[in-house]
């Protein structure tokens, strides 16, 4: 049920963010970020920029200057970039077997 408003001091974006982080954490392998930073610099930079954008949209949303839909779109981009990095590293560990 979507009520369309939030109580004072309630963060409507936090729940979505926590779900995304949980999904990333379940798939994450130690060393992924370091590997992507060293071997896939462009992906690393895109992920970093997406995180900056996510923070900006989140801040704007808390001020009423961005919608939940805008936040969700930015979150999906950020999430997708992380998953792409995880998949790259997962493929590497498969080849090492």
Steps between C-alpha positions, in 0.01 A plus 500: 500500500649833392363784708680775305640692792749437776513588863739768620857366527411190299732427209301351212818411309673300772299180457571483126868566559524232768337244268750582225797480737373168636470355150851620413643367826360152440682480166815696582838325508793639695737694275241591238533877537879486498504282190256725314697811599823351362376312192174670396567864584209632294248280683653602833465869411143453374409327827662778701312765301174308541555497875557877501183545296307272735612707798396822325156368404453365854585839653273678252221255574521564871452870422203421276699587185513147352239226479512141614483405131816703428674339797394152390639560149832622637513211747441247220790647302730486805388146582543380141857630483589317822344179369694537175825516699397200710420302185840585349673368811274196519595411141867526596463262792319250272791508255750438782336167593 
